[in-house]
């Protein structure tokens, strides 16, 4: 019985040695897979760190862009206010200019009536027909310009004709 326990112990020791040898034989490929897994993990961690840095930079850029947009909107609102104020000032200035022109025109007409010693009826007649008279004066001036241009073109055409007839003979 002691021999059988000894044999069993030796069989168990051999089996353990065989298992140890088998485990040692399979250890290098397992170690290699472990090293590759660690390398892949390190690469993944590096990519994750790079991605986190890119996200942080993008967040910072988005915050800056949002602040710039707020400033631009504020500047636009201020510019619109200034444009509205300038438009109102321009309208007021135009109204004042029209009023001043009307006042000056009335004063000029009153002075003209006084210097001409025209009666109210005669001056009212002149005042009503003044725009028509101004238009007629402009038509006469335009007619004179057209006539001068036509005369110049006729003279040039005659010169060209004379030159052409002289060349033809």
C-alpha positions in Angstrom: 0.0 0.0 0.0 2.9 2.4 0.7 4.2 1.5 -2.8 0.9 2.3 -4.4 0.8 5.6 -2.6 4.3 6.2 -3.7 3.4 5.3 -7.3 0.3 7.4 -7.2 2.4 10.3 -5.8 5.0 9.8 -8.6 2.2 9.6 -11.2 0.7 12.8 -9.8 4.2 14.4 -9.7 4.8 13.3 -13.4 1.4 14.6 -14.4 2.1 17.9 -12.6 5.5 18.1 -14.3 3.9 17.3 -17.7 1.3 20.0 -17.0 4.0 22.4 -15.9 6.0 21.7 -19.1 2.9 22.1 -21.2 2.0 25.4 -19.5 5.6 26.6 -19.9 5.5 25.7 -23.6 2.2 27.7 -24.1 3.5 30.7 -22.0 5.5 32.5 -24.7 2.5 32.9 -27.1 0.4 34.0 -24.2 3.0 36.5 -23.2 3.3 37.7 -26.8 -0.5 38.2 -27.0 -0.4 40.0 -23.6 2.4 42.3 -24.9 0.4 43.1 -28.1 -2.8 43.7 -26.0 -0.8 46.1 -23.7 0.6 47.9 -26.8 -2.9 48.2 -28.3 -4.2 49.4 -25.0 -1.4 52.0 -24.8 -2.2 53.2 -28.4 -5.9 53.4 -27.6 -5.1 55.4 -24.5 -2.9 57.8 -26.6 -5.7 58.2 -29.2 -8.1 58.8 -26.3 -5.9 61.4 -24.8 -5.5 63.1 -28.3 -9.2 63.0 -28.8 -9.9 64.5 -25.4 -7.4 67.3 -26.2 -9.0 67.9 -29.5 -12.5 68.0 -27.9 -11.1 70.5 -25.3 -9.6 72.6 -28.0 -12.9 72.5 -30.0 -14.8 73.4 -26.9 -12.5 76.4 -26.2 -12.8 77.5 -29.9 -16.6 77.2 -29.7 -16.6 79.3 -26.6 -14.4 81.9 -28.3 -16.6 81.9 -31.4 -19.7 82.3 -29.3 -18.2 85.3 -27.5 -17.1 86.8 -30.8 -20.6 86.3 -32.1 -22.1 88.0 -29.1 -19.7 90.9 -29.6 -20.6 91.1 -33.3 -24.3 91.0 -32.5 -23.8 93.8 -30.0 -21.7 95.8 -32.5 -24.4 95.3 -35.1 -27.1 96.5 -32.8 -25.0 99.6 -31.9 -24.4 100.2 -35.6 -28.1 99.9 -36.4 -28.8 102.4 -33.6 -26.3 104.8 -35.0 -27.8 104.4 -38.5 -31.3 105.0 -37.1 -30.0 108.1 -35.3 -28.2 109.3 -38.5 -31.3 108.7 -40.6 -33.4 110.7 -38.1 -30.8 113.5 -38.1 -30.7 113.5 -41.9 -34.5 113.7 -42.2 -34.5 116.6 -39.7 -31.8 118.3 -41.7 -33.6 117.8 -45.0 -36.8 119.2 -43.4 -34.9 122.2 -42.1 -33.3 122.6 -45.5 -36.7 122.5 -47.3 -38.1 125.0 -44.8 -35.1 127.3 -45.2 -35.4 127.0 -49.0 -39.1 127.8 -48.9 -38.4 130.7 -46.6 -35.7 132.0 -48.8 -37.8 131.6 -51.9 -40.7 133.5 -50.3 -38.3 136.2 -49.1 -36.8 136.4 -52.7 -40.2 136.6 -54.2 -41.3 139.3 -51.7 -38.1 141.3 -52.5 -38.6 140.8 -56.3 -42.2 142.1 -56.0 -41.0 145.0 -54.0 -38.2 145.9 -56.4 -40.4 145.5 -59.4 -43.1 147.5 -57.7 -45.6 145.0 -59.1 -49.2 144.9 -58.0 -50.4 141.9 -56.1 -52.5 140.7 -59.0 -49.6 141.1 -61.5 -47.2 139.3 -59.2 -49.6 136.5 -58.5 -49.9 136.0 -62.2 -46.1 135.9 -62.5 -45.8 133.5 -59.6 -48.3 131.1 -61.2 -46.6 131.1 -64.5 -43.1 131.2 -63.2 -42.5 127.4 -63.5 -43.9 127.4 -67.0 -41.6 130.3 -67.9 -38.6 128.5 -66.5 -39.5 125.4 -68.5 -39.9 127.5 -71.7 -36.5 129.1 -71.1 -35.0 125.6 -70.7 -36.7 124.5 -74.0 -35.3 127.5 -75.8 -31.8 126.9 -74.5 -32.1 123.2 -75.5 -33.3 124.2 -79.0 -30.3 126.5 -79.4 -27.9 123.6 -78.3 -29.6 121.2 -80.8 -29.4 123.7 -83.6 -25.7 124.4 -82.8 -25.0 120.6 -82.9 -27.0 120.1 -86.1 -25.1 123.0 -87.8 -21.8 121.6 -86.7 -22.7 118.1 -88.0 -23.9 119.6 -91.3 -20.7 121.5 -91.7 -18.7 118.3 -91.0 -20.8 116.3 -93.4 -20.3 119.0 -96.1 -16.6 118.9 -95.5 -16.5 115.2 -95.7 -18.6 115.2 -98.9 -16.3 117.8 -100.5 -13.2 115.8 -99.5 -14.8 112.6 -100.9 -15.7 114.3 -104.2 -12.2 115.7 -104.5 -10.7 112.3 -104.0 -13.1 110.7 -106.4 -12.1 113.1 -109.3 
